[in-house]
Amino acid sequence: MKRPLLFKFITIGLLMLTLMIPISMINGLIDERKASQQQVIEDIARSSSCSQKMVGPVLVVPYTKKIKEWKVDSDTKLRYQVDSLFNGQLYFLPSAFAVDGKLKTERRARGIYEARLYHADNNISGHFEVPVNYGVVVNLPDYEFGVPYISMGIKDIRGIENGLKIQVNNDLVDMQPGSKLKILGEGVHVQVKRPDLSQKSILHFKLNLVLQGTEALGIVPIGRDSQVDLASDWPHPSFIGDYLPAKREIDATGFTASWRTSYFSSNLEESFNQCVITENCDAFNNRYFGVSLIDPVDQYVKSDRAIKYALLFITLTFAGFFLFEVLKRLAVHPVQYGLVGLALAFFYLLLISLSEHIAFGIAYLLSSCACILLIGFYVSYVLHSMIRGAIFSGLLASLYGLLYGLLRAEDYALLMGSLLLFGLLGVVMVLTRKLDWYTISRIEKSA
């Protein structure tokens, strides 16, 4: 039987498009499993604590001010004075703010899915510089100051794991739930002694905050001069926020990172005042830094990246199959192309199912070996030669190896992919350089 090459090309193209149906179904399965994993992470976070963000401490001074206003009587046209009271607050950010945090990670599993938690042991210290009469110089007798308090924002107070005590100068006092400041959200607060308003005062503070969270920890550099040092046993940090650490060291045992910001680099006091006055706190809330504890071997991310190369993989395999057919004067039925393509598609299903239970690298090795052996065994009979089947299996194994290299080399994936395609095009041109395509209008079927 003789078949026109044009008909063969069209048939192979239609087969490739048809194979995109199971590929898209597997891709949808990956998205579904990834969504299930994310749902488990969110469920564990809801039952324990979410990603954390610390803001503060801030010194708050409530006050009541007498306001005198002159009005004119509409009948007598006489002026008279009306007194009213205005309740407000004064805010003082720390002149110095320091955090020394140590993060210990923990995995919690629900079924086959895991969530990553951390326990951050934070030693927070610094001081406030309180000016004379809290900085009020105009109409001082009209002010009546209340009891000052220190407020601190914590994104999810469920993560507080210790009884919070703060040392303010020589006093050690218990902190209370609630930040009492809307702009800080959830948190804690504590009342402090009134300083001597006749002179400038310095309030030194120190506290230990053990905080549980998931995935990420953020810190707002609230001080005019802020120093934050974080260390963890997690070796895959992703530094987040507006500022990268000035120093960082990452190895297989974990990481250390240090940030240093000043009043001039952060402009945080102006953002804070704008937040208080206008309640537009976007600028203030976005001025933070921290770390996200990412998982670089997420099987769903890697499987999703692998399946993006599915069409290219099938094309290259069919091209090799077709070259054997043309160069060796064989006739391969479209059904045989289709079975090989289905085996290639099943590789991705095996990969995602195995990687949920074992390491991704081992899952990739087992899945690729299974497909190579199955396709090699089948092709040996289709091409009427065990040697041809072995050669085809070797080429297929090389493709799987190159694909794994693309998955690992995130930054160089485009370069490696381009070189791969160029190299394969060169191989095809070399193998077919003496082939007269005009005379091969039909492929003879070998007995």
Secondary structure, DSSP 8 states (H G I E B T S, - for coil): -EEEHHHHHHHHHHHHHHHHHHHHHHHHHHHHHHHHHHHHHHHHHHHS---EEEEEEEEEEEEEEEEEEEEE-TTT--EEEEEEEEEEEEEE--SEEEEEEEEEEEEEEETTEEEEEEEEEEEEEEEEEE-GGGG--SSGGGEEE---EEEEEES-GGGB-S--EEEETTEEEE-EE--S-GGG-SEEEEE-----TTS-EEEEEEEEEEEEEESEEEE---SSEEEEEEEES-S-EEEEES---SEEEEETTEEEEEEEEEHHHH-HHHHHHHHHHH---HHHHT--EEEEE--TT-HHHHHHHHHTTHHHHHHHHHHHHHHHHHHTT----HHHHHHHHHHHHHHHHHHHHHHTTS-HHHHHHHHHHHHHHHHHHHHHHHTT-HHHHHHHHHHHHHHHHHHHHHHH-STTHHHHHHHHHHHHHHHHHHHTTT--TTT-SEEE---
